[in-house]
Amino acid sequence: MAADGPPLAASQALAPPGPVPRHVAIIMDGNGRWARDRGQPRVFGHRRGAEAVRRTVTAAAELGIEFLTLFAFSSENWRRPAAEVGELMGLLRLYLLKEIAELHANRVRVKVIGDRAALPTDIVTLIEGAETRTAANTGLTLSIALSYGARAELANATRQIVADVLAGRLAADAVDDQAIAARLSTAYMPDPDLIIRTSGEQRLSNFLLWQAAYTEFVFLDGHWPDFERADLERALDAFRLRDRRYGASVG
């Protein structure tokens, strides 16, 4: 996969050794364009994208990343043609059926964020089984965003806060950023240190809007099916070059 210009290329030579980010999130973009470039249907790209997921989970665990969040299917993706959505759901079923045993053996904890009510019942059952089976694992936490939209997530957190205030469980003047964060689907993990997006696009697309307040971004030109361990390593190198001050001035 080609990186997006000088920052990543320079990072290969200049990035000092250092700890990896605790939490890396990836917007896996470009399956359809990858397939189109090869004269294949979009489903071909989604299948190859699933292979990239497998490679990336393995690499993240080996590199010492604690939390990996993958944007697999957005709330807006339901607008795609029914045949494509059906194929994506089929791939998800296959992944949950075939990969969980290996993930469990490698101590990976699996979590799913998003609107489960919109998913087929059998997939929800598979998700619940995967989460229960891997709940005690202490290795990489793999979070898969399915039927996920950050605006809907924030609206849901707001409804919970309103209900808690009205019921007297929460004082109105106690509503702060921590109160909101505690009611998001990501409350069990730290905010992402790094978000990577493939396929040359440079936007969040309704992904982790609240959580990304101080996140670093790396944008890659290559499409997701071509994503390799080397791409992840170059993104980590670029991250190490960033000066993260969280709003504080330079001393």
C-alpha positions as semicolon CSV with decimal commas, in nm:
position;residue;x (nm);y (nm);z (nm)
1;M;0,000;0,000;0,000
2;A;0,129;0,346;-0,084
3;A;0,154;0,596;0,199
4;D;0,021;0,949;0,162
5;G;0,338;1,146;0,089
6;P;0,634;1,287;0,280
7;P;0,522;1,262;0,644
8;L;0,510;0,884;0,639
9;A;0,814;0,847;0,418
10;A;1,015;1,069;0,650
11;S;0,893;0,884;0,955
12;Q;1,059;0,566;0,838
13;A;1,400;0,726;0,886
14;L;1,331;0,978;1,162
15;A;1,085;0,824;1,406
16;P;1,263;0,736;1,731
17;P;1,185;0,407;1,898
18;G;0,913;0,442;2,153
19;P;0,594;0,290;2,290
20;V;0,313;0,212;2,052
21;P;-0,021;0,390;2,099
22;R;-0,254;0,209;2,335
23;H;-0,555;0,243;2,107
24;V;-0,550;0,241;1,727
25;A;-0,871;0,275;1,527
26;I;-0,896;0,213;1,153
27;I;-1,152;0,329;0,896
28;M;-1,123;0,044;0,648
29;D;-1,204;0,220;0,323
30;G;-1,168;0,126;-0,042
31;N;-1,287;-0,233;-0,082
32;G;-1,521;-0,139;-0,366
33;R;-1,265;0,076;-0,547
34;W;-1,002;-0,196;-0,510
35;A;-1,239;-0,443;-0,679
36;R;-1,340;-0,195;-0,949
37;D;-0,978;-0,132;-1,040
38;R;-0,948;-0,505;-1,108
39;G;-1,270;-0,538;-1,302
40;Q;-1,433;-0,734;-1,023
41;P;-1,764;-0,691;-0,837
42;R;-1,757;-0,504;-0,505
43;V;-1,807;-0,827;-0,311
44;F;-1,465;-0,942;-0,431
45;G;-1,312;-0,641;-0,258
46;H;-1,503;-0,709;0,063
47;R;-1,373;-1,066;0,068
48;R;-1,015;-0,951;0,024
49;G;-1,076;-0,684;0,286
50;A;-1,162;-0,958;0,535
51;E;-0,816;-1,103;0,476
52;A;-0,664;-0,764;0,556
53;V;-0,857;-0,765;0,884
54;R;-0,697;-1,095;0,977
55;R;-0,348;-0,964;0,898
56;T;-0,405;-0,642;1,089
57;V;-0,538;-0,806;1,404
58;T;-0,234;-1,035;1,412
59;A;0,007;-0,746;1,355
60;A;-0,157;-0,524;1,615
61;A;-0,131;-0,796;1,879
62;E;0,233;-0,865;1,793
63;L;0,321;-0,495;1,802
64;G;0,179;-0,452;2,151
65;I;-0,128;-0,243;2,071
66;E;-0,381;-0,286;2,353
67;F;-0,700;-0,175;2,174
68;L;-0,780;-0,204;1,804
69;T;-1,112;-0,067;1,676
70;L;-1,220;-0,143;1,319
71;F;-1,498;0,050;1,143
72;A;-1,659;-0,240;0,959
73;F;-2,014;-0,124;0,879
74;S;-2,161;0,220;0,941
75;S;-2,520;0,314;1,013
76;E;-2,519;0,481;0,669
77;N;-2,406;0,159;0,497
78;W;-2,759;0,022;0,529
79;R;-2,842;0,248;0,232
80;R;-2,626;0,037;0,001
81;P;-2,788;-0,207;-0,243
82;A;-2,956;-0,500;-0,067
83;A;-2,736;-0,754;-0,244
84;E;-2,418;-0,586;-0,120
85;V;-2,551;-0,554;0,235
86;G;-2,647;-0,921;0,226
87;E;-2,298;-1,018;0,115
88;L;-2,143;-0,808;0,393
89;M;-2,366;-0,973;0,650
90;G;-2,266;-1,312;0,511
91;L;-1,898;-1,227;0,548
92;L;-1,963;-1,111;0,903
93;R;-2,133;-1,441;0,986
94;L;-1,840;-1,632;0,840
95;Y;-1,590;-1,425;1,036
96;L;-1,775;-1,477;1,364
97;L;-1,806;-1,850;1,299
98;K;-1,451;-1,920;1,177
99;E;-1,224;-1,667;1,347
100;I;-1,342;-1,651;1,706
101;A;-1,177;-1,977;1,811
102;E;-0,837;-1,856;1,689
103;L;-0,887;-1,511;1,841
104;H;-0,977;-1,673;2,170
105;A;-0,670;-1,898;2,155
106;N;-0,458;-1,585;2,108
107;R;-0,618;-1,417;2,413
108;V;-0,799;-1,154;2,204
109;R;-1,106;-1,001;2,367
110;V;-1,381;-0,929;2,114
111;K;-1,629;-0,644;2,156
112;V;-1,886;-0,500;1,915
113;I;-2,016;-0,142;1,921
114;G;-2,312;-0,009;1,726
115;D;-2,687;-0,055;1,690
116;R;-2,744;-0,428;1,730
117;A;-3,120;-0,385;1,689
118;A;-3,061;-0,324;1,318
119;L;-2,860;-0,645;1,273
120;P;-3,005;-0,987;1,185
121;T;-3,096;-1,190;1,493
122;D;-2,855;-1,473;1,420
123;I;-2,564;-1,228;1,390
124;V;-2,655;-1,071;1,725
125;T;-2,648;-1,421;1,876
126;L;-2,303;-1,485;1,726
127;I;-2,179;-1,149;1,857
128;E;-2,303;-1,222;2,208
129;G;-2,139;-1,564;2,196
130;A;-1,807;-1,419;2,081
131;E;-1,810;-1,151;2,350
132;T;-1,896;-1,401;2,623
133;R;-1,635;-1,653;2,511
134;T;-1,353;-1,399;2,499
135;A;-1,458;-1,174;2,790
136;A;-1,182;-1,285;3,026
137;N;-0,900;-1,263;2,771
138;T;-0,618;-1,026;2,859
139;G;-0,452;-0,969;2,523
140;L;-0,557;-0,732;2,246
141;T;-0,911;-0,592;2,272
142;L;-1,061;-0,603;1,923
143;S;-1,364;-0,377;1,890
144;I;-1,570;-0,403;1,572
145;A;-1,797;-0,111;1,486
146;L;-2,109;-0,256;1,322
147;S;-2,416;-0,056;1,230
148;Y;-2,230;0,221;1,410
149;G;-2,279;0,596;1,385
150;A;-2,121;0,845;1,625
151;R;-2,411;1,089;1,612
152;A;-2,656;0,816;1,707
153;E;-2,420;0,709;1,985
154;L;-2,412;1,065;2,123
155;A;-2,790;1,097;2,096
156;N;-2,830;0,772;2,289
157;A;-2,592;0,894;2,562
158;T;-2,790;1,218;2,583
159;R;-3,115;1,028;2,628
160;Q;-2,957;0,826;2,911
161;I;-2,840;1,143;3,083
162;V;-3,184;1,305;3,053
163;A;-3,346;0,994;3,200
164;D;-3,095;0,983;3,486
165;V;-3,147;1,353;3,566
166;L;-3,525;1,320;3,559
167;A;-3,508;1,013;3,782
168;G;-3,282;1,188;4,031
169;R;-2,989;0,954;3,971
170;L;-2,774;1,237;3,834
171;A;-2,767;1,606;3,923
172;A;-2,795;1,838;3,624
173;D;-2,483;2,027;3,729
174;A;-2,292;1,696;3,739
175;V;-2,329;1,646;3,363
176;D;-1,977;1,683;3,227
177;D;-1,752;1,517;2,971
178;Q;-1,695;1,219;3,199
179;A;-2,069;1,166;3,241
180;I;-2,110;1,161;2,864
181;A;-1,809;0,934;2,802
182;A;-1,938;0,685;3,060
183;R;-2,257;0,641;2,858
184;L;-2,093;0,584;2,520
185;S;-2,047;0,237;2,375
186;T;-1,671;0,283;2,408
187;A;-1,672;0,342;2,785
188;Y;-1,463;0,027;2,839
189;M;-1,161;0,156;2,646
190;P;-0,945;0,469;2,624
191;D;-0,997;0,724;2,349
192;P;-0,805;0,640;2,031
193;D;-0,450;0,770;2,017
194;L;-0,434;0,714;1,642
195;I;-0,695;0,682;1,367
196;I;-0,582;0,543;1,031
197;R;-0,795;0,578;0,719
198;T;-0,718;0,406;0,392
199;S;-0,811;0,487;0,031
200;G;-0,706;0,852;0,030
201;E;-1,013;0,995;0,201
202;Q;-0,953;1,244;0,484
203;R;-1,265;1,256;0,699
204;L;-1,413;1,074;0,998
205;S;-1,741;0,971;0,833
206;N;-1,937;0,971;1,161
207;F;-1,680;0,754;1,340
208;L;-1,582;0,814;1,706
209;L;-1,660;1,186;1,687
210;W;-1,651;1,242;2,063
211;Q;-1,361;1,008;2,129
212;A;-1,136;1,161;1,861
213;A;-1,104;1,504;2,026
214;Y;-0,726;1,467;2,065
215;T;-0,658;1,179;1,830
216;E;-0,375;1,183;1,576
217;F;-0,463;1,095;1,215
218;V;-0,275;0,913;0,940
219;F;-0,430;0,895;0,593
220;L;-0,310;0,635;0,343
221;D;-0,366;0,636;-0,031
222;G;-0,386;0,259;-0,072
223;H;-0,714;0,069;-0,049
224;W;-0,795;-0,149;0,251
225;P;-0,750;-0,493;0,086
226;D;-0,382;-0,406;0,028
227;F;-0,320;-0,305;0,391
228;E;-0,019;-0,488;0,533
229;R;0,175;-0,497;0,858
230;A;0,430;-0,259;0,701
231;D;0,156;0,002;0,654
232;L;0,059;-0,026;1,019
233;E;0,422;0,007;1,123
234;R;0,470;0,319;0,908
235;A;0,159;0,473;1,061
236;L;0,298;0,402;1,408
237;D;0,626;0,566;1,306
238;A;0,438;0,876;1,193
239;F;0,250;0,879;1,524
240;R;0,576;0,877;1,719
241;L;0,682;1,197;1,545
242;R;0,375;1,388;1,660
243;D;0,397;1,636;1,947
244;R;0,083;1,568;2,151
245;R;0,021;1,865;2,382
246;Y;-0,356;1,832;2,438
247;G;-0,402;2,208;2,411
248;A;-0,109;2,300;2,634
249;S;0,145;2,553;2,512
250;V;0,504;2,466;2,433
251;G;0,725;2,522;2,737
